[in-house]
Amino acid sequence: MTIDFSHFTPLSSLGGGVLIGLAAILLIHFCGRIAGISGIVAGMLTKQTRTEGWRMAFLAGLIGSPLLFSLFFPLPDINVPTSWPMITVAGLLVGIGSRLGSGCTSGHGVCGLSRFSKRSLIATLTFMAVGIATATLTGFWLG
């Protein structure tokens, strides 16, 4: 195994992880809520008027952060070699899977594991195994 050091960014990765952890800590401390993106978005799509404010603020920060970052640093080029319909289908499948799994990678992987949740451990291991299998099979099929 070799490491592509031109794309090896340990400091940026560490910084991103610290910011994700800090956001999760602040959300649970101030709102008593778990920072699971699928649950936050699902709550915005249902009629939960009591909790919309924090959900909107969280999603605004999630969307606004790259925009703020781009004022000071160039954003990386992102090239996804597929069509928009395929991306849409993939996004819908991820959304359906996160609802079936009672949460997403952020809710289970970041927040659930830090609370020593067995359910989150099983969910995270499942996410990882299916992701590895999908990437391996896709790489094999597409060459």
N, CA and C atoms as an extended XYZ file, in Angstrom:
429
Properties=species:S:1:pos:R:3:atomname:S:1:resname:S:1:resid:I:1 pbc="F F F"
N         0.840       -1.171        0.000 N   MET     1
C         0.000        0.000        0.000 CA  MET     1
C         0.886        1.235        0.000 C   MET     1
N         0.525        2.206       -0.818 N   THR     2
C         1.265        3.454       -0.848 CA  THR     2
C         0.329        4.614       -0.523 C   THR     2
N         0.898        5.681       -0.030 N   ILE     3
C         0.120        6.869        0.305 CA  ILE     3
C         0.412        7.937       -0.731 C   ILE     3
N        -0.620        8.500       -1.307 N   ASP     4
C        -0.473        9.594       -2.250 CA  ASP     4
C        -0.305       10.871       -1.426 C   ASP     4
N         0.944       11.259       -1.173 N   PHE     5
C         1.215       12.377       -0.280 CA  PHE     5
C         0.752       13.711       -0.829 C   PHE     5
N         0.466       13.801       -2.126 N   SER     6
C        -0.057       15.061       -2.651 CA  SER     6
C        -1.495       15.284       -2.211 C   SER     6
N        -2.190       14.208       -1.848 N   HIS     7
C        -3.561       14.314       -1.361 CA  HIS     7
C        -3.676       13.939        0.120 C   HIS     7
N        -2.567       13.771        0.788 N   PHE     8
C        -2.537       13.420        2.216 CA  PHE     8
C        -2.575       14.716        3.010 C   PHE     8
N        -3.677       14.955        3.697 N   THR     9
C        -3.880       16.231        4.385 CA  THR     9
C        -4.225       16.011        5.852 C   THR     9
N        -3.282       15.572        6.658 N   PRO    10
C        -3.617       15.265        8.047 CA  PRO    10
C        -4.048       16.480        8.860 C   PRO    10
N        -3.461       17.638        8.639 N   LEU    11
C        -3.846       18.816        9.427 CA  LEU    11
C        -5.240       19.309        9.063 C   LEU    11
N        -5.553       19.339        7.781 N   SER    12
C        -6.905       19.729        7.361 CA  SER    12
C        -7.933       18.722        7.878 C   SER    12
N        -7.591       17.457        7.800 N   SER    13
C        -8.499       16.409        8.281 CA  SER    13
C        -8.711       16.519        9.781 C   SER    13
N        -7.645       16.758       10.512 N   LEU    14
C        -7.748       16.932       11.962 CA  LEU    14
C        -8.601       18.149       12.292 C   LEU    14
N        -8.367       19.237       11.574 N   GLY    15
C        -9.161       20.448       11.804 CA  GLY    15
C       -10.634       20.221       11.535 C   GLY    15
N       -10.938       19.533       10.442 N   GLY    16
C       -12.326       19.219       10.129 CA  GLY    16
C       -12.964       18.331       11.179 C   GLY    16
N       -12.225       17.337       11.642 N   GLY    17
C       -12.739       16.452       12.695 CA  GLY    17
C       -12.999       17.199       13.987 C   GLY    17
N       -12.100       18.109       14.337 N   VAL    18
C       -12.286       18.909       15.556 CA  VAL    18
C       -13.534       19.780       15.424 C   VAL    18
N       -13.735       20.392       14.254 N   LEU    19
C       -14.916       21.233       14.055 CA  LEU    19
C       -16.211       20.419       14.102 C   LEU    19
N       -16.199       19.231       13.527 N   ILE    20
C       -17.384       18.365       13.579 CA  ILE    20
C       -17.673       17.979       15.031 C   ILE    20
N       -16.634       17.573       15.758 N   GLY    21
C       -16.811       17.219       17.165 CA  GLY    21
C       -17.297       18.395       17.991 C   GLY    21
N       -16.743       19.579       17.752 N   LEU    22
C       -17.160       20.770       18.483 CA  LEU    22
C       -18.620       21.106       18.196 C   LEU    22
N       -19.026       21.002       16.923 N   ALA    23
C       -20.425       21.260       16.567 CA  ALA    23
C       -21.351       20.270       17.265 C   ALA    23
N       -20.948       19.001       17.310 N   ALA    24
C       -21.771       17.983       17.977 CA  ALA    24
C       -21.877       18.255       19.475 C   ALA    24
N       -20.758       18.641       20.082 N   ILE    25
C       -20.758       18.952       21.524 CA  ILE    25
C       -21.636       20.162       21.814 C   ILE    25
N       -21.508       21.211       21.019 N   LEU    26
C       -22.296       22.427       21.245 CA  LEU    26
C       -23.782       22.166       21.053 C   LEU    26
N       -24.142       21.366       20.038 N   LEU    27
C       -25.553       21.080       19.800 CA  LEU    27
C       -26.158       20.280       20.943 C   LEU    27
N       -25.438       19.284       21.437 N   ILE    28
C       -25.992       18.488       22.537 CA  ILE    28
C       -25.998       19.289       23.845 C   ILE    28
N       -25.010       20.161       24.016 N   HIS    29
C       -24.944       20.965       25.244 CA  HIS    29
C       -26.052       22.023       25.288 C   HIS    29
N       -26.232       22.751       24.197 N   PHE    30
C       -27.181       23.855       24.200 CA  PHE    30
C       -28.612       23.459       23.831 C   PHE    30
N       -28.768       22.414       23.021 N   CYS    31
C       -30.111       22.024       22.570 CA  CYS    31
C       -30.535       20.645       23.049 C   CYS    31
N       -29.580       19.869       23.589 N   GLY    32
C       -29.910       18.513       24.009 CA  GLY    32
C       -30.228       17.602       22.839 C   GLY    32
N       -29.693       17.916       21.665 N   ARG    33
C       -29.994       17.159       20.450 CA  ARG    33
C       -28.747       16.515       19.880 C   ARG    33
N       -28.932       15.403       19.192 N   ILE    34
C       -27.847       14.688       18.531 CA  ILE    34
C       -27.651       15.277       17.139 C   ILE    34
N       -26.412       15.467       16.738 N   ALA    35
C       -26.089       16.060       15.438 CA  ALA    35
C       -26.102       15.019       14.336 C   ALA    35
N       -27.246       14.448       14.084 N   GLY    36
C       -27.426       13.521       12.969 CA  GLY    36
C       -28.097       14.266       11.828 C   GLY    36
N       -27.422       14.406       10.717 N   ILE    37
C       -27.916       15.234        9.621 CA  ILE    37
C       -29.248       14.716        9.078 C   ILE    37
N       -29.389       13.410        8.936 N   SER    38
C       -30.648       12.888        8.385 CA  SER    38
C       -31.819       13.205        9.306 C   SER    38
N       -31.616       13.121       10.604 N   GLY    39
C       -32.680       13.459       11.542 CA  GLY    39
C       -33.000       14.941       11.541 C   GLY    39
N       -31.982       15.770       11.387 N   ILE    40
C       -32.198       17.215       11.344 CA  ILE    40
C       -32.989       17.589       10.092 C   ILE    40
N       -32.588       17.037        8.948 N   VAL    41
C       -33.292       17.329        7.699 CA  VAL    41
C       -34.710       16.762        7.745 C   VAL    41
N       -34.871       15.531        8.246 N   ALA    42
C       -36.204       14.934        8.338 CA  ALA    42
C       -37.112       15.772        9.228 C   ALA    42
N       -36.553       16.314       10.303 N   GLY    43
C       -37.336       17.179       11.177 CA  GLY    43
C       -37.772       18.459       10.488 C   GLY    43
N       -36.968       18.940        9.547 N   MET    44
C       -37.355       20.129        8.789 CA  MET    44
C       -38.486       19.825        7.812 C   MET    44
N       -38.578       18.575        7.375 N   LEU    45
C       -39.596       18.202        6.398 CA  LEU    45
C       -40.922       17.821        7.039 C   LEU    45
N       -40.927       17.686        8.370 N   THR    46
C       -42.176       17.388        9.081 CA  THR    46
C       -42.617       18.647        9.825 C   THR    46
N       -43.782       18.610       10.394 N   LYS    47
C       -44.317       19.797       11.076 CA  LYS    47
C       -43.950       19.791       12.553 C   LYS    47
N       -42.699       20.082       12.842 N   GLN    48
C       -42.242       20.184       14.223 CA  GLN    48
C       -41.872       21.641       14.480 C   GLN    48
N       -42.859       22.459       14.710 N   THR    49
C       -42.619       23.905       14.798 CA  THR    49
C       -41.803       24.295       16.019 C   THR    49
N       -41.823       23.506       17.083 N   ARG    50
C       -41.081       23.856       18.293 CA  ARG    50
C       -39.580       23.803       18.083 C   ARG    50
N       -39.100       22.982       17.179 N   THR    51
C       -37.658       22.777       17.070 CA  THR    51
C       -37.076       23.245       15.743 C   THR    51
N       -37.837       23.979       14.947 N   GLU    52
C       -37.341       24.381       13.641 CA  GLU    52
C       -36.179       25.360       13.725 C   GLU    52
N       -36.139       26.220       14.722 N   GLY    53
C       -35.104       27.238       14.813 CA  GLY    53
C       -33.703       26.673       14.866 C   GLY    53
N       -33.458       25.743       15.752 N   TRP    54
C       -32.115       25.177       15.846 CA  TRP    54
C       -31.772       24.359       14.613 C   TRP    54
N       -32.792       23.699       14.030 N   ARG    55
C       -32.548       22.924       12.813 CA  ARG    55
C       -32.130       23.842       11.661 C   ARG    55
N       -32.840       24.949       11.507 N   MET    56
C       -32.501       25.897       10.443 CA  MET    56
C       -31.113       26.489       10.672 C   MET    56
N       -30.788       26.804       11.916 N   ALA    57
C       -29.465       27.365       12.221 CA  ALA    57
C       -28.367       26.346       11.914 C   ALA    57
N       -28.584       25.094       12.285 N   PHE    58
C       -27.585       24.059       12.026 CA  PHE    58
C       -27.370       23.873       10.527 C   PHE    58
N       -28.471       23.770        9.778 N   LEU    59
C       -28.356       23.582        8.327 CA  LEU    59
C       -27.770       24.821        7.648 C   LEU    59
N       -28.100       26.011        8.139 N   ALA    60
C       -27.504       27.233        7.577 CA  ALA    60
C       -25.994       27.227        7.799 C   ALA    60
N       -25.558       26.790        8.968 N   GLY    61
C       -24.125       26.684        9.230 CA  GLY    61
C       -23.467       25.632        8.368 C   GLY    61
N       -24.157       24.541        8.153 N   LEU    62
C       -23.627       23.460        7.322 CA  LEU    62
C       -23.443       23.916        5.878 C   LEU    62
N       -24.404       24.670        5.383 N   ILE    63
C       -24.332       25.164        4.004 CA  ILE    63
C       -23.435       26.400        3.914 C   ILE    63
N       -23.507       27.262        4.915 N   GLY    64
C       -22.754       28.511        4.880 CA  GLY    64
C       -21.268       28.370        5.147 C   GLY    64
N       -20.855       27.315        5.824 N   SER    65
C       -19.436       27.148        6.156 CA  SER    65
C       -18.529       27.122        4.930 C   SER    65
N       -18.839       26.351        3.889 N   PRO    66
C       -17.970       26.392        2.708 CA  PRO    66
C       -17.963       27.764        2.034 C   PRO    66
N       -19.097       28.455        2.090 N   LEU    67
C       -19.151       29.787        1.495 CA  LEU    67
C       -18.240       30.746        2.259 C   LEU    67
N       -18.273       30.667        3.580 N   LEU    68
C       -17.388       31.492        4.399 CA  LEU    68
C       -15.929       31.117        4.164 C   LEU    68
N       -15.652       29.827        4.101 N   PHE    69
C       -14.300       29.329        3.849 CA  PHE    69
C       -13.770       29.869        2.526 C   PHE    69
N       -14.658       29.913        1.505 N   SER    70
C       -14.225       30.335        0.171 CA  SER    70
C       -13.834       31.807        0.109 C   SER    70
N       -14.211       32.590        1.116 N   LEU    71
C       -13.793       33.991        1.158 CA  LEU    71
C       -12.308       34.124        1.462 C   LEU    71
N       -11.740       33.111        2.121 N   PHE    72
C       -10.350       33.174        2.551 CA  PHE    72
C        -9.432       32.183        1.832 C   PHE    72
N        -9.998       31.079        1.376 N   PHE    73
C        -9.210       30.027        0.741 CA  PHE    73
C        -9.955       29.522       -0.486 C   PHE    73
N        -9.232       29.014       -1.477 N   PRO    74
C        -9.928       28.438       -2.636 CA  PRO    74
C       -10.550       27.091       -2.263 C   PRO    74
N       -11.748       26.867       -2.761 N   LEU    75
C       -12.395       25.572       -2.545 CA  LEU    75
C       -11.745       24.537       -3.445 C   LEU    75
N       -11.666       23.291       -2.997 N   PRO    76
C       -11.081       22.256       -3.862 CA  PRO    76
C       -11.986       21.973       -5.054 C   PRO    76
N       -11.369       21.581       -6.136 N   ASP    77
C       -12.143       21.185       -7.312 CA  ASP    77
C       -12.781       19.832       -7.039 C   ASP    77
N       -14.066       19.745       -7.303 N   ILE    78
C       -14.790       18.491       -7.105 CA  ILE    78
C       -15.284       18.030       -8.463 C   ILE    78
N       -14.907       16.838       -8.830 N   ASN    79
C       -15.303       16.272      -10.105 CA  ASN    79
C       -15.944       14.920       -9.852 C   ASN    79
N       -17.233       14.838      -10.075 N   VAL    80
C       -17.956       13.578       -9.906 CA  VAL    80
C       -18.309       13.088      -11.311 C   VAL    80
N       -17.624       12.051      -11.773 N   PRO    81
C       -17.803       11.614      -13.167 CA  PRO    81
C       -19.063       10.775      -13.374 C   PRO    81
N       -20.211       11.385      -13.149 N   THR    82
C       -21.474       10.701      -13.395 CA  THR    82
C       -22.539       11.748      -13.692 C   THR    82
N       -23.731       11.316      -14.003 N   SER    83
C       -24.804       12.229      -14.384 CA  SER    83
C       -25.599       12.695      -13.160 C   SER    83
N       -26.313       13.811      -13.320 N   TRP    84
C       -27.149       14.314      -12.232 CA  TRP    84
C       -28.263       13.341      -11.857 C   TRP    84
N       -28.897       12.650      -12.819 N   PRO    85
C       -29.904       11.662      -12.407 CA  PRO    85
C       -29.306       10.563      -11.514 C   PRO    85
N       -28.087       10.116      -11.818 N   MET    86
C       -27.440        9.088      -10.999 CA  MET    86
C       -27.134        9.635       -9.599 C   MET    86
N       -26.682       10.873       -9.534 N   ILE    87
C       -26.407       11.493       -8.239 CA  ILE    87
C       -27.700       11.626       -7.437 C   ILE    87
N       -28.782       11.995       -8.100 N   THR    88
C       -30.079       12.136       -7.427 CA  THR    88
C       -30.557       10.798       -6.882 C   THR    88
N       -30.470        9.749       -7.689 N   VAL    89
C       -30.871        8.408       -7.236 CA  VAL    89
C       -30.007        7.969       -6.054 C   VAL    89
N       -28.698        8.198       -6.150 N   ALA    90
C       -27.795        7.820       -5.058 CA  ALA    90
C       -28.154        8.570       -3.778 C   ALA    90
N       -28.438        9.852       -3.897 N   GLY    91
C       -28.825       10.639       -2.724 CA  GLY    91
C       -30.125       10.146       -2.096 C   GLY    91
N       -31.089        9.813       -2.936 N   LEU    92
C       -32.345        9.272       -2.416 CA  LEU    92
C       -32.131        7.933       -1.715 C   LEU    92
N       -31.290        7.081       -2.282 N   LEU    93
C       -31.005        5.793       -1.646 CA  LEU    93
C       -30.303        5.978       -0.300 C   LEU    93
N       -29.395        6.935       -0.221 N   VAL    94
C       -28.730        7.216        1.050 CA  VAL    94
C       -29.754        7.718        2.066 C   VAL    94
N       -30.648        8.598        1.632 N   GLY    95
C       -31.683        9.103        2.530 CA  GLY    95
C       -32.608        8.009        3.030 C   GLY    95
N       -33.027        7.128        2.136 N   ILE    96
C       -33.891        6.013        2.531 CA  ILE    96
C       -33.148        5.087        3.491 C   ILE    96
N       -31.891        4.797        3.177 N   GLY    97
C       -31.095        3.926        4.051 CA  GLY    97
C       -30.894        4.525        5.433 C   GLY    97
N       -30.680        5.828        5.494 N   SER    98
C       -30.479        6.448        6.809 CA  SER    98
C       -31.766        6.435        7.632 C   SER    98
N       -32.908        6.536        6.972 N   ARG    99
C       -34.178        6.454        7.706 CA  ARG    99
C       -34.420        5.016        8.173 C   ARG    99
N       -34.106        4.035        7.316 N   LEU   100
C       -34.276        2.640        7.715 CA  LEU   100
C       -33.328        2.265        8.858 C   LEU   100
N       -32.138        2.861        8.852 N   GLY   101
C       -31.138        2.580        9.884 CA  GLY   101
C       -31.279        3.434       11.126 C   GLY   101
N       -32.370        4.199       11.200 N   SER   102
C       -32.629        5.091       12.340 CA  SER   102
C       -31.486        6.066       12.580 C   SER   102
N       -30.910        6.562       11.501 N   GLY   103
C       -29.855        7.552       11.623 CA  GLY   103
C       -28.832        7.403       10.522 C   GLY   103
N       -27.949        8.373       10.480 N   CYS   104
C       -26.933        8.397        9.430 CA  CYS   104
C       -25.545        8.259       10.049 C   CYS   104
N       -24.547        8.354        9.205 N   THR   105
C       -23.171        8.191        9.684 CA  THR   105
C       -22.793        9.253       10.708 C   THR   105
N       -23.299       10.455       10.545 N   SER   106
C       -22.957       11.498       11.519 CA  SER   106
C       -23.625       11.237       12.866 C   SER   106
N       -24.879       10.855       12.842 N   GLY   107
C       -25.579       10.595       14.102 CA  GLY   107
C       -25.036        9.386       14.835 C   GLY   107
N       -24.860        8.289       14.103 N   HIS   108
C       -24.354        7.064       14.729 CA  HIS   108
C       -22.843        7.109       14.935 C   HIS   108
N       -22.116        7.490       13.881 N   GLY   109
C       -20.660        7.422       13.930 CA  GLY   109
C       -20.017        8.443       14.835 C   GLY   109
N       -20.488        9.671       14.808 N   VAL   110
C       -19.875       10.720       15.617 CA  VAL   110
C       -20.498       10.759       17.010 C   VAL   110
N       -21.820       10.858       17.046 N   CYS   111
C       -22.486       11.057       18.336 CA  CYS   111
C       -22.795        9.753       19.070 C   CYS   111
N       -23.275        8.759       18.337 N   GLY   112
C       -23.643        7.495       18.978 CA  GLY   112
C       -22.452        6.756       19.558 C   GLY   112
N       -21.361        6.696       18.796 N   LEU   113
C       -20.166        6.001       19.293 CA  LEU   113
C       -19.572        6.716       20.505 C   LEU   113
N       -19.638        8.043       20.508 N   SER   114
C       -19.088        8.780       21.654 CA  SER   114
C       -19.921        8.567       22.915 C   SER   114
N       -21.167        8.117       22.749 N   ARG   115
C       -22.024        7.798       23.893 CA  ARG   115
C       -22.038        6.296       24.190 C   ARG   115
N       -21.162        5.540       23.523 N   PHE   116
C       -21.026        4.092       23.709 CA  PHE   116
C       -22.319        3.333       23.424 C   PHE   116
N       -23.045        3.769       22.395 N   SER   117
C       -24.290        3.118       22.009 CA  SER   117
C       -23.993        1.865       21.200 C   SER   117
N       -24.528        0.715       21.659 N   LYS   118
C       -24.343       -0.538       20.919 CA  LYS   118
C       -24.998       -0.460       19.551 C   LYS   118
N       -26.179        0.123       19.505 N   ARG   119
C       -26.898        0.257       18.238 CA  ARG   119
C       -26.086        1.082       17.240 C   ARG   119
N       -25.456        2.144       17.733 N   SER   120
C       -24.632        2.975       16.851 CA  SER   120
C       -23.377        2.244       16.396 C   SER   120
N       -22.804        1.424       17.266 N   LEU   121
C       -21.643        0.630       16.876 CA  LEU   121
C       -22.006       -0.327       15.745 C   LEU   121
N       -23.123       -1.019       15.886 N   ILE   122
C       -23.575       -1.961       14.848 CA  ILE   122
C       -23.893       -1.208       13.562 C   ILE   122
N       -24.573       -0.069       13.680 N   ALA   123
C       -24.910        0.717       12.494 CA  ALA   123
C       -23.653        1.204       11.789 C   ALA   123
N       -22.681        1.720       12.548 N   THR   124
C       -21.453        2.242       11.952 CA  THR   124
C       -20.655        1.133       11.282 C   THR   124
N       -20.558       -0.025       11.928 N   LEU   125
C       -19.869       -1.155       11.304 CA  LEU   125
C       -20.574       -1.581       10.016 C   LEU   125
N       -21.902       -1.539       10.022 N   THR   126
C       -22.672       -1.875        8.822 CA  THR   126
C       -22.419       -0.854        7.719 C   THR   126
N       -22.454        0.450        8.067 N   PHE   127
C       -22.174        1.498        7.076 CA  PHE   127
C       -20.810        1.266        6.437 C   PHE   127
N       -19.825        1.023        7.277 N   MET   128
C       -18.455        0.864        6.783 CA  MET   128
C       -18.330       -0.385        5.901 C   MET   128
N       -18.888       -1.497        6.340 N   ALA   129
C       -18.789       -2.740        5.568 CA  ALA   129
C       -19.468       -2.599        4.213 C   ALA   129
N       -20.657       -2.015        4.199 N   VAL   130
C       -21.371       -1.847        2.931 CA  VAL   130
C       -20.637       -0.841        2.043 C   VAL   130
N       -20.095        0.218        2.625 N   GLY   131
C       -19.329        1.191        1.842 CA  GLY   131
C       -18.090        0.579        1.219 C   GLY   131
N       -17.379       -0.209        1.999 N   ILE   132
C       -16.177       -0.883        1.477 CA  ILE   132
C       -16.555       -1.859        0.375 C   ILE   132
N       -17.599       -2.640        0.601 N   ALA   133
C       -18.036       -3.607       -0.414 CA  ALA   133
C       -18.489       -2.894       -1.686 C   ALA   133
N       -19.235       -1.815       -1.537 N   THR   134
C       -19.718       -1.071       -2.699 CA  THR   134
C       -18.559       -0.476       -3.490 C   THR   134
N       -17.610        0.155       -2.788 N   ALA   135
C       -16.455        0.748       -3.472 CA  ALA   135
C       -15.618       -0.323       -4.166 C   ALA   135
N       -15.447       -1.462       -3.512 N   THR   136
C       -14.655       -2.545       -4.102 CA  THR   136
C       -15.340       -3.116       -5.328 C   THR   136
N       -16.634       -3.408       -5.211 N   LEU   137
C       -17.364       -3.972       -6.347 CA  LEU   137
C       -17.487       -2.975       -7.493 C   LEU   137
N       -17.727       -1.715       -7.171 N   THR   138
C       -17.825       -0.693       -8.206 CA  THR   138
C       -16.494       -0.560       -8.930 C   THR   138
N       -15.396       -0.534       -8.180 N   GLY   139
C       -14.074       -0.467       -8.798 CA  GLY   139
C       -13.796       -1.678       -9.664 C   GLY   139
N       -14.238       -2.844       -9.206 N   PHE   140
C       -14.035       -4.072       -9.983 CA  PHE   140
C       -14.846       -4.042      -11.272 C   PHE   140
N       -16.126       -3.636      -11.173 N   TRP   141
C       -17.002       -3.625      -12.350 CA  TRP   141
C       -16.619       -2.538      -13.340 C   TRP   141
N       -16.199       -1.392      -12.839 N   LEU   142
C       -15.888       -0.290      -13.750 CA  LEU   142
C       -14.433       -0.295      -14.206 C   LEU   142
N       -13.648       -1.190      -13.611 N   GLY   143
C       -12.251       -1.312      -14.033 CA  GLY   143
C       -11.424       -0.263      -13.384 C   GLY   143
